Amino acid sequence: MHTPPSLPGAERTDASSVRIGALVPLTRPGWVEAGRHLLAGLELAVREVNDAAGIGGRPLELVVRDTAADPERAAAAVDELARLGVAAVAGEYHSVVARAAAARADALGLPFLCSSAVLDALTEQPTEWVARIAPAQSHGWQIYADFLLGAGHSRIAVVTQPSVYWASGVRILREYLAPRGGAVVELDVRTRDPAAVCDELAGHRATALLLLVGHPDPAVPIVRAVRRDRRLAGILIGAPAGQPEFPEWSSLLGRDGAAIPFLRYLPERLGPLGARVGTALRERLGQAPSFVAFEGYDTVLVLADVLRARVGEDEAGTAGPWSRVAVEGTRGQIRFSRTPGIGVRQWTWAPTQVVDRDPADPDRFRILHSG
């Protein structure tokens, strides 16, 4: 059966519960499909924690707030959740939004476990209040760059929009490819429509075009234009940020959306826990779960472990328990460490793959590279 996500503002007011704030994009311009998968994973794990006696006998409760991909809205939600007395904050998909939430949580001394945002600089300075499940952008995008080089692509065009996240991606690609003989040509969509992007690509020697832009617009129109331009028949379209992961991509583009490599954070084969959770998530969502749904589930597993460790301790203590976490998640054992260049406690690393949708069957994924 398909269980709909909880509605923001519809949480219970059970004073005996242990409450976790959940930040998810549930309305536009947020990536709603990603938010729905993230929330499904969070909710499934909360239900299972409660089926197993909760946190020291107290039920775990999720207090959901829609960020709509708005950093200011997310920061305000963290303030509200702190006033409501949540024990921790979890979630978020968009990197710039997670960054705003992390800064506010750090300022308030409120534990925040980021589920899915990958921007390396999640905080301006090192903090013990913030940890992250998702790999850092530099880790995943370097693996993606290795895939491109291995497939014979050294001259890469990227179509971009203004964003800290996209700018970080361009910098990572340039710094990684340059010493290996690669080059990056940047095309700003603010000054180019899809037809103009195609014209410029035809004039360059780039063999790959990466979509560092939002979904569905302008990513979908650009893909359609490139696929229909005979001058660009041999060019590879790529999407390291993962736009093709969700079913909406395939429903909008059909076979045009296949053979577009992207990053996802899953092992080649799920273990027993991952397989069981995957079946439950599929039932909950009414479709195959994305890696984002598994990130949501793993987030609650970690927080439940941290909160159980705090039972009987001073609730106003530090966020030190991140360093003591050792949880078997859906995609491997989760431990947090300090990683050079990253100011938060980081799981190093979730399994990382480069995959695409099979042109012969766009509902099937092909693993092209692992790192």
VOGU-3710 file (C-alpha; in Angstrom, 3 decimals, decimal comma):
1> mhtppslpga> 0,000/0,000/0,000  1,088/3,589/-0,601  1,341/5,548/2,654  1,265/9,329/2,105  3,884/11,484/3,838  3,042/13,265/7,059  1,780/16,808/6,680  3,799/19,623/8,236  2,079/20,925/11,331  0,163/17,694/11,891
11> ertdassvri> 2,518/16,299/14,541  1,287/14,931/17,854  1,816/16,795/21,094  2,659/13,808/23,277  4,818/15,258/26,055  6,309/11,844/26,821  7,766/11,385/23,331  11,302/12,070/22,176  10,966/14,426/19,237  13,193/14,803/16,177
21> galvpltrpg> 12,763/17,714/13,791  12,762/16,726/10,113  13,649/19,205/7,349  12,492/18,118/3,897  11,594/19,865/0,615  7,901/19,069/0,084  6,846/21,967/-2,167  8,331/23,779/-5,171  10,830/25,140/-5,891  12,225/22,318/-3,742
31> wveagrhlla> 12,891/18,966/-5,363  9,616/17,474/-4,137  10,277/13,923/-5,318  13,558/13,825/-3,388  11,780/15,207/-0,332  9,094/12,546/-0,535  11,679/9,761/-0,655  13,705/11,282/2,178  10,602/11,587/4,354  9,530/8,023/3,579
41> glelavrevn> 12,865/6,742/4,878  12,705/8,886/7,999  9,129/7,816/8,785  9,740/4,114/8,203  12,704/4,107/10,572  10,755/6,011/13,253  7,979/3,433/13,052  10,452/0,569/13,422  12,269/2,237/16,324  8,930/2,592/18,102
51> daagiggrpl> 8,043/-1,039/17,365  11,274/-1,895/19,216  10,364/0,060/22,418  11,412/3,502/21,224  14,045/5,486/23,118  14,293/4,136/26,661  10,606/3,208/26,520  9,534/6,593/25,140  8,126/6,839/21,594  10,145/8,606/18,942
61> elvvrdtaad> 8,193/11,350/17,165  8,964/13,125/13,902  8,138/16,839/13,658  8,200/17,652/9,934  8,888/21,053/8,410  8,852/21,812/4,678  11,890/23,833/3,573  10,738/24,341/-0,051  14,471/24,680/-0,892  14,558/28,033/0,939
71> peraaaavde> 17,588/28,572/3,232  15,854/31,287/5,294  12,804/29,102/5,771  15,028/26,252/6,918  16,872/28,431/9,442  13,545/29,671/10,818  12,328/26,079/11,072  15,392/25,148/13,146  14,580/28,015/15,529  10,977/26,821/15,807
81> larlgvaava> 11,986/23,205/16,350  14,398/24,234/19,093  11,562/26,096/20,845  9,437/22,960/20,570  12,138/21,064/22,446  13,265/18,580/19,810  16,243/16,432/20,790  17,821/16,749/17,349  17,198/17,880/13,770  17,555/15,615/10,747
91> geyhsvvara> 17,165/15,588/6,994  17,376/18,042/4,104  18,328/17,375/0,514  19,430/20,720/-0,938  22,992/21,677/-0,007  22,462/25,436/0,307  19,442/24,780/2,544  21,276/22,249/4,699  24,099/24,756/5,084  21,711/27,359/6,512
101> aaaradalgl> 20,136/24,767/8,831  23,547/23,554/10,007  24,689/27,100/10,822  21,560/27,739/12,893  21,730/24,373/14,675  25,391/24,989/15,507  24,582/28,440/16,906  21,803/26,956/19,069  23,788/23,908/20,228  21,195/21,596/18,688
111> pflcssavld> 22,403/18,306/17,126  21,774/18,195/13,352  22,321/15,046/11,299  22,311/15,932/7,603  20,857/13,121/5,519  21,459/13,934/1,883  23,190/17,277/1,178  26,789/16,927/-0,004  28,388/20,405/-0,113  31,825/20,061/1,488
121> alteqptewv> 31,570/23,345/3,403  28,395/22,472/5,285  29,591/24,773/8,090  32,003/27,706/8,078  34,007/26,282/10,963  34,452/22,902/12,702  31,584/21,951/14,976  30,597/19,036/17,192  26,887/19,717/16,712  26,603/18,666/13,065
131> ariapaqshg> 27,235/15,315/11,370  26,465/14,002/7,893  25,421/10,674/6,369  25,866/11,636/2,686  29,354/11,692/1,141  31,015/15,055/0,588  30,671/16,511/-2,908  34,422/16,392/-3,517  34,477/12,654/-2,812  31,622/11,746/-5,138
141> wqiyadfllg> 32,470/14,154/-7,938  36,086/13,014/-8,067  34,800/9,465/-8,525  32,594/10,798/-11,316  35,603/12,529/-12,903  37,518/9,228/-12,791  34,617/7,624/-14,651  34,714/10,332/-17,338  38,466/9,953/-17,846  38,186/6,169/-17,954
151> aghsriavvt> 35,501/6,452/-20,624  37,768/8,652/-22,758  36,280/12,057/-21,925  38,870/14,703/-21,078  37,291/17,838/-22,566  34,094/18,459/-20,620  31,431/21,120/-21,118  29,252/22,003/-18,129  26,005/23,939/-18,332  25,503/25,809/-15,060
161> qpsvywasgv> 23,261/28,047/-12,982  24,350/30,432/-10,208  24,632/28,448/-6,958  27,247/27,731/-4,309  26,648/24,037/-4,993  27,105/24,196/-8,776  30,129/26,517/-8,453  31,685/24,051/-6,027  31,075/21,246/-8,528  32,775/23,151/-11,348
171> rilreylapr> 35,778/23,869/-9,101  36,086/20,199/-8,041  35,973/19,007/-11,650  38,507/21,588/-12,853  40,966/20,921/-10,020  40,727/17,155/-10,457  40,782/17,007/-14,271  43,493/19,597/-14,999  46,473/17,592/-13,628  45,188/14,588/-15,589
181> ggavveldvr> 45,022/16,357/-18,932  41,362/17,318/-18,745  39,624/20,660/-19,252  36,246/22,148/-18,383  34,284/24,628/-20,518  31,491/26,423/-18,626  28,200/27,525/-20,252  25,919/29,746/-18,148  22,207/29,100/-18,841  21,339/32,665/-17,805
191> trdpaavcde> 22,592/33,815/-21,190  21,811/30,726/-23,285  18,594/28,919/-24,123  18,783/25,185/-25,042  19,275/25,990/-28,742  22,187/28,303/-27,931  23,717/25,614/-25,686  23,605/23,214/-28,640  25,190/25,776/-30,976  28,102/26,342/-28,596
201> laghratall> 28,595/22,627/-28,014  28,777/22,061/-31,756  31,617/24,583/-31,921  33,630/23,070/-29,072  35,659/19,873/-29,017  33,905/18,706/-25,814  32,831/15,068/-25,843  30,672/15,281/-22,715  28,097/17,768/-21,407  27,328/17,794/-17,676
211> llvghpdpav> 24,020/19,170/-16,390  24,866/21,361/-13,399  21,369/22,837/-13,406  18,017/22,369/-11,707  15,380/19,760/-12,441  13,031/19,699/-14,277  13,833/23,108/-15,730  16,206/23,790/-17,392  17,669/20,244/-17,311  14,836/18,533/-19,214
221> pivravrrdr> 14,638/21,066/-22,098  18,427/20,950/-22,512  18,431/17,145/-22,741  15,661/17,208/-25,333  17,485/19,802/-27,422  20,816/17,951/-27,338  19,220/14,591/-28,148  17,522/16,086/-31,216  20,583/17,901/-32,569  22,341/15,722/-35,172
231> rlagiligap> 25,568/17,678/-34,715  25,750/16,341/-31,132  24,940/12,684/-31,796  28,193/11,474/-30,224  28,206/13,622/-27,109  27,740/12,077/-23,655  25,231/13,828/-21,391  25,991/13,437/-17,687  24,320/14,516/-14,441  26,608/14,007/-11,428
241> agqpefpews> 24,067/15,610/-9,072  21,644/12,724/-9,654  18,735/14,254/-11,571  17,954/10,943/-13,396  17,624/8,997/-10,106  13,915/9,632/-9,640  10,998/8,265/-11,712  9,880/11,763/-12,754  13,008/12,038/-14,910  12,047/8,967/-16,896
251> sllgrdgaai> 8,389/9,974/-17,133  9,337/13,387/-18,576  12,067/12,233/-20,955  11,408/8,555/-21,707  14,297/7,055/-23,647  15,871/10,498/-24,057  16,601/10,334/-20,323  18,509/7,043/-20,558  22,298/6,674/-20,863  22,887/9,798/-18,728
261> pflrylperl> 25,377/8,779/-15,983  24,809/10,097/-12,472  26,002/9,517/-8,919  24,081/7,461/-6,410  25,032/6,177/-2,976  24,173/2,479/-2,874  26,238/-0,730/-2,797  26,155/-3,117/-5,746  24,085/-5,481/-3,594  22,131/-4,617/-0,473
271> gplgarvgta> 22,625/-6,770/2,613  19,739/-8,346/4,553  18,796/-5,103/6,345  18,995/-3,024/3,170  16,943/-5,543/1,213  14,223/-5,665/3,886  14,100/-1,889/4,168  14,051/-1,555/0,383  10,959/-3,760/0,192  9,213/-1,750/2,908
281> lrerlgqaps> 10,132/1,549/1,241  8,824/0,359/-2,116  5,504/-0,488/-0,477  5,402/2,879/1,276  6,296/4,917/-1,811  4,483/2,896/-4,432  7,694/2,881/-6,518  11,315/1,805/-6,303  13,097/3,693/-3,480  15,981/5,971/-4,376
291> fvafegydtv> 19,217/6,150/-2,428  17,741/9,248/-0,751  15,095/7,094/0,959  17,853/4,861/2,365  19,693/7,961/3,586  16,569/9,007/5,485  16,208/5,587/7,097  19,880/5,464/8,108  19,608/8,953/9,598  17,004/7,835/12,132
301> lvladvlrar> 18,977/4,674/12,963  21,951/6,851/13,887  19,896/9,358/15,867  18,140/6,565/17,766  21,550/5,177/18,726  22,742/8,614/19,863  19,552/9,321/21,823  19,584/5,932/23,567  23,167/6,635/24,647  21,988/9,910/26,164
311> vgedeagtag> 19,240/8,331/28,270  20,108/9,208/31,855  22,793/11,669/30,779  22,642/15,442/30,968  20,324/16,498/28,116  22,279/19,732/27,850  25,561/17,914/27,249  27,664/18,197/24,112  27,065/16,461/20,796  30,049/14,209/21,521
321> pwsrvavegt> 28,092/10,982/20,863  28,719/11,405/17,089  32,216/10,090/17,703  30,877/6,985/19,479  28,355/5,951/16,826  28,789/2,484/15,327  25,523/1,577/13,618  24,830/-1,068/10,994  22,890/0,868/8,363  21,188/-0,223/5,180
331> rgqirfsrtp> 24,365/0,380/3,147  27,102/-0,588/5,598  28,399/0,246/9,042  28,146/3,933/9,850  30,876/5,616/11,873  31,727/9,302/11,952  35,173/10,848/11,811  36,941/14,102/11,214  37,837/14,492/7,538  40,356/17,118/6,308
341> gigvrqwtwa> 38,601/20,118/4,789  35,182/19,207/6,231  33,975/20,912/9,404  31,345/18,363/10,450  31,493/14,772/11,637  31,358/12,730/8,426  30,547/9,118/7,512  33,513/8,197/5,281  32,068/6,973/3,034  28,737/5,643/1,859
351> ptqvvdrdpa> 29,099/3,293/-1,137  29,316/5,393/-4,308  28,384/4,402/-7,856  28,133/5,997/-11,271  25,005/4,562/-12,897  22,631/5,313/-15,755  19,247/4,215/-17,009  19,432/1,413/-19,567  18,313/2,639/-23,028  16,701/-0,757/-23,614
361> dpdrfrilhs> 14,724/-0,459/-20,361  14,784/3,025/-18,765  13,411/1,596/-15,501  16,570/-0,494/-15,080  19,858/0,962/-13,800  23,287/-0,035/-15,086  26,346/0,290/-12,824  29,114/1,915/-14,867  31,720/2,649/-12,193  32,187/2,236/-8,450
371> g> 34,389/4,094/-6,010
//
